[in-house]
Amino acid sequence: MLRLAARTTPRASKTLVPFTRYASTNAKSTLKSLRETLAEVIPEKQNQLKQLRAEHGQAVLGDVKVENIIGGMRGLKAMLWEASVLDPNEKVLAPAQGGKEIIPESMLWLLLTGKIPSEAQVRALSKEFAENGTLDDKTVKLIDGLDPSMHPMTQFGIAVASLNMNSKFAAAYERGIKKTEYWTYVLEDSLDLIAKLPSIAARIYYNIKNPGKAGSSDGAYSLAVNPKLDLVGNYVEQLGLGGNDSLTEYLRLYIALHDLVGSALSDPYLSYSAALFGLAGPLHGLANQEVLRWILAMQKTVGDNASPEKIKEYLWSTLNSGQVVPGYGHGVLRSPDPRFIALQQFCDARPELSSSAVIRLVKQVSEIAPGVLKEHGK
């Protein structure tokens, strides 16, 4: 069972803890789209900011007026942000049809609106993503023309940035729109981008796995979008792994627990591609690859049924060589990442995963590494 809650600590304003399985609620309520829901939520937030300016704009923090902080942090090394405080009671988010784990569509709705979507609203959003998930011919040609030896994150960033040519926000900004209307066009671009991400990633994956056969289909891979599937359901099918229910459910949970990004007035395609390139470094997004590489190297040394002593010895050999233990020693986090706990619980509940030598090793390391790092002085 997974649960979503928020707790406040002196170091951070929020800590997300995983979710419970979905239970259908409020089924008879009026079905509102994501756009309609945001059209209600965003004006409220805009009014809150206006009220803050009107009532406290001339107040001084340090040597700087609140008005200057709101207008761009001029003169103050700080960050203006609104803490996210969630109801500590259990929250429920919809899974895919026939599934048990929450799906990214549900999480996206919650993050954007602060509201729990109904099952019908999530299904409608999945349907919209499927309808807009097919890549245009120019994007297909661009991806298929990339050297398959190029790192997939680099290819991913290039493909995403190229979608900028169809940006509704860029076009609207060019012709002139009010600031209060920015969000409507940014939302359209963001939803279009999210819809196309699985197709981009799957096409890159196929081209790397099948050099010289860019974009073709060999029967195992279907790069087409199935209008009846959710985002991750389509992604797994496009990877040629359809029918693997455990993998599909795992990816639904994994993707739902990870972050969404945006920035400045660059349109969402450019903002997201910039984030992708930032994530491509080994200290962030590429850390997943580094962790797996390190775990597999450890497995070769300690074997499939390593004792705690052998694992501790390997941890010390890594640290003593001047290297870091990837996945540990975060600059802020001082307790296990709740997303890791959620994913580990997922594996524990499935014999085919809990029996995996690699997954068992990952769990052992999670239990032993903190003590070694503390002893090391981390």
C-alpha positions, 0 to 999 in steps of 0.5 A: 500500500502506498500513501501520499502525505506531506510533512514539514522539517526544518530543512525542507518544506515538503517530503512526498511519501508514496500513494495509495491505490485508487478508489473511485470517488465522486463519480457523479460529479461534473466532468471537467477537463484539465483546462477547465480545472486550471481556468478556475485555479490559476485566476485564484493564484493570480489574485493571491499574488496581486493581493500580496503586492497590494498589501505587502509590496512595500514591506522590507525583507533585509534591505529589499522591498517585497515588490522587488522580490516578486518582480525578479528577486532584484537585490536579494539572494533568495527564492520566492516560493509557495510551500506545498502542503497536502492534506495528511489524510490518504489521497487516491489517484487513478491507475490505468484500466486494469492496473493497480499503480497510479499513472503519470496522468493522475499525478500530472493533474494533481501537480497542476491543479492541486485537486484529485482527478476523477477516474473519468477525468484521467481516462479523458486525459489519457485519450487526449495524449494518445490522440496527440502522441503521433510524431509529424514527418519532420520530427521522424526524419530528424530522429531517424537521421541521428547517429545511433551511437549518439547518447540517447539523452542527447538525441532526446534533447535534440528531438524535443527542441525541434518541436519548438517549430510548432509552439503555440506559446512562441507564436502567441508571444510573437503576435502579442498577448497579455501576461495573464494569458501566458499559461493557456498557451504554455499549457497547450505546448506542455500537453502536446509535448507530454503526449509525444515524449513516449513516441520520441523515446521509443523511436530513439530506443529502437534506432539504437537497438537496431542500427541501420534500420532506423524507424522500421518495424520488425514485428516486435516493435510497434512505433504507432500510438494505440488510442486505447492505451495510457501514456506508459501503456503505449510507451511499453508497447512501442518499446516492443515489451507489450504484455510485460505487466510488471514492467508496465506497472513499474514504469507507471509508478516510476514516472508518476513519482518523478518531477516535471520541469519548466522555466522562464519564457522559453516555450515548453519545448526549449525549456524541457530540452534544456532540462534534459541536457542538464539532467544528462550529467552524471550527478542528476538524471544520468545518475540512474545509469551510473548507479546501475553501472556501479551495481553491476560492477559490484555484482561481478566482484561480490557475486549474486549472494554477497554477504554484508561484509563483502558489500561493505568491503566493496563500498569502502574500496569505492570510497578509498579510491576517491570515487563516490557511491552513486545514488548516495550522499545527496547534498540535502536529503538525510533520509531515504528518498520516499520514491526509492521506498515506493519502488522497493515496495513494488519489487518486494510485492512481486516474486519475479522481481524480489528474486532478482539478484540485482534487485536484492543487491540494491536492497542490501546496499541501501541497508549497508551504505548509510552506515559506511558513509556515516563512518566515512564522514559523509 
